[in-house]
Structures are given as C-alpha cells and as structure tokens.
Amino acid sequence: MARESYQEQLTALREDVCYMGEVVMERLRMGLDALDRKDDSLAREVIEGDYEVNQMYLDLEQQCVDLLALQQPVASDLRFIAASFKIITDLERIADLAVNLGEYTIDAERDLFPDVDIQEMGVATLEMVDDAVQAYDTEDVEACRELAARDDDVDLVAERASEIVVRDLIERELDESDEVEDLLQDVSRLLLTIRDLERIGDHAVNIAARTLYMVENDDELIY
C-alpha cells in the first residue's frame, strides 16, 4: 500500500507540474495579447495574477522536498523529482517575464518600430514552452532535442530585431531633448521585450534539457 501511495504521489507531481505549465502559458498569452492590443486592463490582470503562480511554485517545491525527504527515491525516480523541481523554477521565471510584458504594456504609449514583429517572436516562444511541457509529460526525448535547435532560430530573430531597432535609432533625426528622451525610453522598452522573449525560449530549452536528463540520464542539453 505504501508503494502505491508513493507512485500516486509521483503521478500527482507530474500532473501538477503540467498544470502549472498550462497556467504559465495562459499568463504568457495574456501578456502578449495585452502588448499587442495595448490593453492596460489585461496587463494588470497578468501582473496581479503572478501571486497565484508564485504560490503554485511554493506548493510544488514542497511536494518535491517531501518526496525527497520522506521517500528517499533512487535512480529514475530521483531524476524525475529533481527535474520536476528544476522545471517549476523555469516555469515560475517564465511567469515573471510575462509580468514584464504587462508592465511594458502599461508604460508604452506608442509604437515606433512596426518592422519589429514582437508577436511573431512571442508565438514562437510560447509554442516552445508548450512543446517543452508536453515533452516532459510524455517523456519525448526527440522533442527535447528539437527544441534546442529551434531556440537557435529564436535567437537569430531576436538579434535581427535588436539590429533593426538600433539602426532606426541611429538614422532618426531628432531636434528636441524631450523627444530624444521619449524615444530612448521606447527603444529601451522594446529591447527589453525582445530580450525577455528570447529568455523565455531559453527557459523552454531548460525544461527540455531537464526532461532529457530525467528520461535518459543524458546531460547534453544542460548548460
């Protein structure tokens, strides 16, 4: 009976981690929508909802600690619990970056860089997170390796987007100091948005890396 209870706890942990992933992805979708529509109300909902994600993280952290302390798992079970703990950390940080998108939405007053497709980057990173969580749930090691390759594409898009912003800044002709100050704030905010989306892709790869280690004891993606 004790063994059955232990296996049920492991199953529950996997399900709870996946549920946290769903919640975090919804927060990310909301953050991207708020940014796209310049919806301050939706942005504030993302910011205020961060408490729920943080509490979820703390609860799952305690589940992992209890399993390690009380069940003393070995081999594959130990890797599963350790990977799950690492993965919820990445999910919590993704939620923090979604909060950043909400804050950028509230601060932004204009869109001066139409050539930079933030939503395209956002959708790409959101899909990466979704696929990473699915790979964890189904223990799909091939999907894990594919995610690492896709992250290179996201990094390239982010680099090009940053170059567009900097080039535009250099080429603009501004007369008034207030206009310069406003533009610099817009540039800074957009570059931070690009950086944050790139970091979300990195966290998706981290989830894939921990999953690969969990399933095959292979640390090739961990860096």
N, C-alpha and C positions, 0 to 999 in steps of 0.2 A: 504493500500500500504506500509506503514512504517513497518507493522508487517511482510509482505512478504519479504521486504528488510532485515530485521533482521534475518529471518530464512535462507535466502540466504547467509548471512554473516557467520552464524554458519556452514552451509554446506560447504562453501568455506574454512573455518578454518579446518574442518576435512580433506578435500581433500588435503589441503596444508601440514598439518602435515604428512599425509600418504606419500605424495610426498617427503617430507624431509626424511622420513624413507627410502624410496627407494634409494635416493641419498647416504645417510649414509651407507646403506648396500652395495651399489656398491663400495664405498670407502673402506669398510672393506674387501670385496672380493679382491679388488686390492692389499690391504696391505698384505693379506695372500698369494696371488699369488706371489707378489714381494719377500716375505720372502722365499717362497718355491723354487722359481727359481733363487733366488739371483739376481734379476733384478733391478739394480740401477735406470734405466730409469723409470720403472714403479713406483718404490719407490718415486722418485722425483715428479712424477705426483700426487701421493697421497698427498704428503706434500704440494705442491703448490696449490692443489685444496681445501685446508682447508679454504681458504678465501671465496669460494663460500658457503660453509656450514655455516660459521660464519655470512655471510650476510643474508642467508636464516633464520637463527635463529633470528637475529635482526628484520627482517621484520615480522616474525610470532609473536615475542614478542610484536611488536607494534599493530598487529591485536588484540591480546588478551587485551592489555591495552585499545584500543579504544572501544572494545565491553564492557568491564567492566565500563568504564567511561561514555560512551555515551548511552548505552542501559540499564544499571543498571539491569542486569539479576538476577533472583531469582531461588532458588531450583535447579532443574536438569540442567538448562542452566548454572547456576553459577558453578556447579560442573564440567560440561563439559569444560568450558573455563579455569577454574583453573587447571584441569587435563591436558588439552592440553598444557598449559604453562609449567607445570612440565615435561611433556613428551618431549617437544622440548629441554628442558635443558638436559635431559638424552641422547637424540639423538646427541646433539652437543658434549657431552663428549665422546660418542662412536666414533664420528669422530676424536676427539683428540687422542684417543687410536689407531685408525687406522693410524694416522700420526706417532705415536710412532713406529708402525710396519715398516713403511717406513724408519724411522731413524735407527732402528735396522738393517734393510737390508743393508743399506749403510755402517754401521760400521762393520758388520760381515765379516770376511774373511775366516772362516772355520766352519765346522760342526763337533763338537767333541762328540755329545751326540745323536747318532742315535736311542737310546732306548726311547727318549722323542719325542712323536708324536705331534708336535705343530699343524699340520694341522688338526688332529682329534679334538683337543680342539677348534681350530678356527671354524671348520664347525659346531660343536655343539653350540657354542655361536652365530654364525651367524644365525642358524636356530631358536634359542631362540628369537633373535631380530626380525626376520621376523614374527614369530608367535605372538610376543607381539604387533607388529604394526597391524597385521591382527585382533587381538582380540580387539584392540582399535577401528578399523574401523567398525567391525561388532558387537561390544559390547558383546563379547563372554566371559562371566564370568567364565565358566568352563575351558576354555583355560588359563585364568589368574591363576587360582588355580593350574593347571597342571604345568605351568611354574615355579612356586615356588618350586615344588617338583623336577623338572628337574635340577634346579640350585644346589641342593644338590649333584647330580651326577657330575656336572662340578667341584664343589669344591673338591670332592674326587679325581677326575682325576688330578686336579692341585696340590693337596697335594702330591699325589704319584709321579708326575713328578718332583716336587721340591726335594723329597727324593732321587730320582734316581740321580739327578744332584749333590746333596751334598755328597751322598755315593761315587759316582765316583770320586769326588774331593778328598775325604779323602783317597781313595785307590790308587790314582795315585802316581807314583814315578817320581819326577822332580829333575833335577840337577842344571839347570842354573836359575838365578834370572829372566832373561828376559822371560824365558819360563813360570815361575810361574806367572809373571805379565800378560802375554798374556792370560794364562788360566783363571786367576781371572777375567779379562775383559769379556771373553767368558761366564763364569759362571754367572757373574752379569747380562749380557745382556739377557741370557736365562731365568734367574729367573724373570727379569722384564717383559719379554714377557709372561711368564706363569701368572704372577700377572695381567698384563693388560687384558689378555683374560678372566681371572676369573672376573675382574671388569666389562667387557662387559656383562657377564652373569648377574651380579648384576644389571646393568642398565636395562637389559631386564625385570628383575623381578620388578624393579621400575615402568617401563611402565605398566606392568600388574597390579601392585598394584594401580596405579592411575586410571586405567581403571575400576577396580573393585569398587573403591570408587565412580567413576563417575556414574556408572550404578546403583549400589545398595546402595550407601551411606555406604559402608562397608570398614572399615579401617584395616581389619585383616592382610593384607599383607604389610601395610605401617610400616616401622621400620627404 
